[in-house]
Amino acid sequence: MDEQFFKVLNDAGEEVLCRVIFTFDAEEYSYVLYTIEGEENPEVSALRFELDDNGEIGELSPLETEEEWEMVQEVLNTLVDEFSDDQDNYMTITNEAGEDLICHILHRFDANGKSYLFYAIDDEDNEGEAPSEVFASAYIAGDNGEVSELLPIESDEEWAMIEQVLASLAEQ
């Protein structure tokens, strides 16, 4: 999933690049949680937004009421509670229909100078059960070890190696 960015003017009137953390709709408004790129210890902040003609974040405006800030803080706390404990074991992919799917990372390993992982699409209906389908992919890790890009497995030799790793995990 590609990261989204937008620009705003800071208090000094300088244009700064902001990275989208999360967007959501509540009541009559849409909101974006974001951090400012390049800050050493970035804080999460929020703005209201409207989509432009391209379906991207367009007109931005500040939150106006204490109730609005409390609602946004509640959403942020929910996200932190839900994802912070086990963040390294999950990633989001986008399917062919453009839907975001949360995937559980089952196992990571390195071989032949590349990083690989086994993952399954997270199915809340089958929580606690073994996944019905396991996928494998090479990947590029981000600065914090997160999966930043999935790569195809390119050769029969790679598939054979991956099948060996999967078989050895099944024996454990």
C-alpha positions as CSV (number, residue, x, y, z in Angstrom):
1,M,0.0,0.0,0.0
2,D,1.4,3.4,-1.0
3,E,1.9,6.0,1.6
4,Q,0.0,9.2,1.2
5,F,1.3,12.7,1.7
6,F,0.0,16.2,1.6
7,K,1.5,19.7,2.3
8,V,0.5,22.3,4.9
9,L,1.9,25.7,6.1
10,N,3.4,25.6,9.5
11,D,3.2,28.4,12.1
12,A,6.3,30.1,10.4
13,G,4.5,30.1,7.0
14,E,6.8,27.4,5.6
15,E,5.4,24.5,3.6
16,V,5.9,21.2,5.3
17,L,5.3,17.6,4.0
18,C,2.9,15.5,6.1
19,R,2.5,11.7,6.1
20,V,-1.0,10.3,6.4
21,I,-1.4,7.9,9.2
22,F,-5.1,7.2,9.0
23,T,-8.2,8.7,7.6
24,F,-11.8,8.2,8.8
25,D,-15.3,9.6,8.6
26,A,-17.3,10.6,11.6
27,E,-20.7,12.3,11.7
28,E,-20.6,14.9,8.9
29,Y,-16.8,15.3,8.5
30,S,-13.8,13.4,7.3
31,Y,-10.6,13.5,9.3
32,V,-6.9,12.8,8.7
33,L,-4.4,11.7,11.3
34,Y,-0.9,12.7,10.2
35,T,2.7,13.4,11.2
36,I,5.1,16.0,9.8
37,E,7.9,14.3,7.8
38,G,11.5,14.9,8.9
39,E,10.7,15.6,12.6
40,E,12.9,13.6,15.0
41,N,10.0,12.7,17.3
42,P,6.9,13.3,15.2
43,E,3.6,13.9,17.0
44,V,0.3,12.7,15.5
45,S,-2.1,15.6,14.7
46,A,-5.5,15.8,13.0
47,L,-7.3,18.0,10.5
48,R,-10.7,17.9,8.8
49,F,-10.6,17.3,5.1
50,E,-12.6,17.2,1.9
51,L,-11.7,15.1,-1.1
52,D,-10.6,16.9,-4.3
53,D,-11.7,15.9,-7.8
54,N,-9.0,13.2,-7.9
55,G,-10.3,11.5,-4.7
56,E,-7.3,12.8,-2.8
57,I,-7.1,14.9,0.4
58,G,-8.0,18.4,-0.7
59,E,-9.3,21.3,1.4
60,L,-8.1,21.1,5.0
61,S,-9.5,22.8,8.0
62,P,-8.7,22.7,11.8
63,L,-10.8,20.9,14.3
64,E,-13.1,23.5,16.0
65,T,-14.6,22.0,19.2
66,E,-13.4,20.2,22.3
67,E,-15.8,17.4,21.5
68,E,-14.3,17.0,18.1
69,W,-10.8,16.8,19.6
70,E,-12.0,14.2,22.1
71,M,-13.6,12.1,19.4
72,V,-10.3,12.2,17.3
73,Q,-8.3,11.3,20.4
74,E,-10.6,8.3,21.1
75,V,-10.0,7.1,17.5
76,L,-6.3,7.5,17.9
77,N,-6.3,5.6,21.2
78,T,-8.3,2.8,19.6
79,L,-5.7,2.5,16.8
80,V,-2.8,2.5,19.2
81,D,-4.5,-0.2,21.4
82,E,-5.4,-2.3,18.4
83,F,-2.1,-2.2,16.5
84,S,0.8,-1.2,18.8
85,D,1.2,-4.5,20.7
86,D,1.5,-6.7,17.7
87,Q,2.3,-4.2,14.9
88,D,5.3,-6.2,13.6
89,N,3.1,-9.2,13.0
90,Y,0.6,-7.4,10.7
91,M,0.6,-5.6,7.4
92,T,-2.0,-4.2,5.0
93,I,-2.3,-5.2,1.3
94,T,-4.7,-3.9,-1.3
95,N,-6.6,-6.5,-3.4
96,E,-7.6,-6.3,-7.0
97,A,-10.9,-4.6,-6.1
98,G,-9.0,-1.8,-4.3
99,E,-10.0,-3.1,-0.8
100,D,-7.4,-2.9,2.0
101,L,-6.9,-6.3,3.7
102,I,-5.2,-6.8,7.0
103,C,-2.7,-9.7,6.9
104,H,-1.1,-11.6,9.8
105,I,2.6,-12.2,9.2
106,L,3.2,-15.8,10.2
107,H,6.9,-16.1,9.7
108,R,9.8,-14.1,8.4
109,F,13.2,-15.3,7.2
110,D,16.2,-14.3,5.1
111,A,17.8,-16.5,2.4
112,N,20.1,-15.8,-0.5
113,G,20.4,-12.1,0.4
114,K,16.6,-11.5,0.4
115,S,13.9,-11.2,3.0
116,Y,10.8,-13.5,2.8
117,L,7.6,-13.9,4.7
118,F,4.6,-16.2,5.0
119,Y,1.3,-14.5,5.7
120,A,-2.4,-15.1,5.8
121,I,-5.3,-12.7,5.3
122,D,-6.7,-11.9,8.8
123,D,-10.2,-13.4,9.0
124,E,-12.0,-12.2,12.2
125,D,-14.7,-14.9,11.6
126,N,-12.0,-17.7,12.0
127,E,-10.1,-16.1,14.9
128,G,-8.0,-18.7,16.7
129,E,-8.2,-21.2,13.9
130,A,-5.3,-22.0,11.5
131,P,-5.4,-20.0,8.3
132,S,-7.1,-21.7,5.4
133,E,-4.6,-20.2,2.9
134,V,-0.9,-19.2,3.5
135,F,0.9,-16.9,1.0
136,A,4.6,-16.4,0.5
137,S,6.4,-13.3,-0.8
138,A,9.8,-11.6,-0.8
139,Y,9.7,-8.2,0.8
140,I,11.6,-5.0,1.4
141,A,11.7,-3.9,5.0
142,G,11.2,-0.2,6.0
143,D,13.3,1.7,8.5
144,N,11.6,0.1,11.5
145,G,11.5,-3.4,10.1
146,E,7.9,-3.1,8.8
147,V,7.0,-4.5,5.4
148,S,7.2,-1.6,3.0
149,E,6.9,-3.5,-0.3
150,L,6.0,-7.0,-1.3
151,L,8.0,-8.5,-4.2
152,P,7.2,-11.5,-6.4
153,I,9.0,-14.8,-6.1
154,E,10.9,-14.9,-9.3
155,S,12.1,-18.4,-10.0
156,D,11.4,-22.1,-9.5
157,E,14.6,-22.3,-7.3
158,E,13.1,-19.6,-5.0
159,W,9.8,-21.5,-4.8
160,A,11.7,-24.8,-4.0
161,M,13.6,-23.0,-1.1
162,I,10.4,-21.5,0.2
163,E,8.6,-24.9,0.2
164,Q,11.5,-26.4,2.1
165,V,11.3,-23.6,4.8
166,L,7.5,-24.1,5.0
167,A,8.0,-27.9,5.3
168,S,10.5,-27.5,8.1
169,L,8.2,-25.1,10.0
170,A,5.3,-27.7,9.7
171,E,7.6,-30.3,11.3
172,Q,8.2,-28.1,14.4
